[in-house]
Amino acid sequence: MSWRAITEGLAEYYRAPYRQAMAREARDRDDLFRLLVLSEALGIPNPAAPYTLELMPLVWDDFHDWHRRMGMPHSPLDHIRCC
């Protein structure tokens, strides 16, 4: 057994109980990011709109999953029909 295998095994041992909590936190962080990027399109004033406009192509791919997770059965944007 090498040191690398032992190190990886210990890292997995300590991370395993928190994996679900970390995944949930990452998803919540990503949801907040999407809300900030799409806020101007959703009618929420965003002072950083010129900067977030460049990021919109990155969030379009997961837009359907995001609005379903936020509890919106259909797209809240008039110009985006995903379902």
Sequence and secondary structure as in RCSB ss.txt:
>XXXX:A:sequence
MSWRAITEGLAEYYRAPYRQAMAREARDRDDLFRLLVLSEALGIPNPAAPYTLELMPLVWDDFHDWHRRMGMPHS
PLDHIRCC
>XXXX:A:secstr
  HHHHHHHHHHHHHGGGHHHHHHHHHHHHHHHHHHHHHHHHT   TTHHHHGGGHHHHHTTHHHHHHHTT SS 
S TT    
